[in-house]
């Protein structure tokens, strides 16, 4: 799976060395490589404060189906 800029994602694995647990929500802030092999993701706590900014591979992420919309959805709606 590939992710677009500002896609809402969920961490699929625990990263104890960073204090991040599977299920932590984040936002893709940059795609690295061509095709993207890694993604820079900013993770947030329940209050919306940044926990950490981490570069991760596809296998460490999954799309957040509970948070509706991505930037591309918002831009499409704006253009219509």
Buried (B, 14 or more C-beta within 10 A) or exposed (E): EEBEBBBBBBBBBEBEEEEBEEEBBBBBEEBEEEEBEBBBBBBBEEEEEEBBEBEBEBEBBBBBEEEEEBBEEEEEEEEE
